[in-house]
Amino acid sequence: MSDRVLVIEDDPDIALGVRTVLGRSGFEVTTAAAGREGLRVFHRERPDIVILDVGLPEMDGWMVLERIRELSEVPVLMLTSHGQESDKVRGLRGGADDYLTKPFGTAEFVARVQALLRRPHAAAAAPDVFSDGRVRVDFVTHTVLVAGAPVELTPTEFRLLAALLRHRGQVLSPVKLLELAWSDPFGIGPERVKYSVMRLRRKLGAEPGGDSPIEAVRGFGYRYRGAE
């Protein structure tokens, strides 16, 4: 079976060129011209790799990358017309696997796609819903229930929870949580992480004053330990 590629690119000429090059290399290619459309296709198609442009209408590539990383560890290759190092760092810190500046050579592009597909990835697609009998998270609708009651989370709190769930059982340091949950972590200190996790832990308590499934490990960070 051919590897499935989702190309999210608003420039029709580039999208057509990428689709043609990848098609000739044996890939099954689907395209989307906007951020929200790309996410809908991502949910429907479950691609093996995503080619993601930064400059998209409606929802830019950084936001699309955040949403993808809430659901999946699928390889993501970012495309941009900007060559600034800060953009590259932002993409890689946000969870992108590789970064390519336009214009690019077709041979290099195909080689990078093939290299990403050869890398081991923990999970190409995470489940749409997580539930441990106490906390239920729908990653598509961004809804959270605790003991059957809805809980309102901020976007940052939801990304924090998604990061902890993807690595549940593991202790994540504040620095790692910055990389996973903040779209632009520069200039944000560990105290900001501590405050956000504190609010999230409180919201996930089964009842006022109850224990949270997120455990603080003194001197190391935080982990999701789940229901007991």
Number of C-alpha atoms within 10 A of each C-alpha: 6 11 13 18 23 24 27 29 27 19 13 12 10 14 19 14 12 20 20 13 16 19 14 10 12 12 17 17 20 18 21 20 17 21 26 18 14 24 20 12 18 21 14 9 13 16 21 20 23 26 22 27 29 24 19 21 13 10 16 16 24 24 16 21 23 18 16 22 24 24 22 18 20 24 25 26 23 23 23 19 13 15 12 10 9 10 15 20 13 17 24 17 19 22 22 24 16 18 20 20 14 12 11 11 9 13 9 11 16 14 11 16 19 15 11 18 16 9 10 9 13 11 13 15 17 16 11 15 15 16 14 10 12 17 21 18 20 15 20 15 9 17 15 23 17 18 15 12 11 12 13 13 17 10 12 16 21 20 23 22 26 21 22 22 19 20 13 17 15 14 18 21 16 19 14 13 21 22 18 22 26 19 19 15 16 10 5 12 12 13 10 12 22 15 11 15 22 15 13 21 20 17 18 23 18 19 12 9 8 12 14 20 19 24 17 18 12 7 7 11 18 22 22 22 16 17 14 7
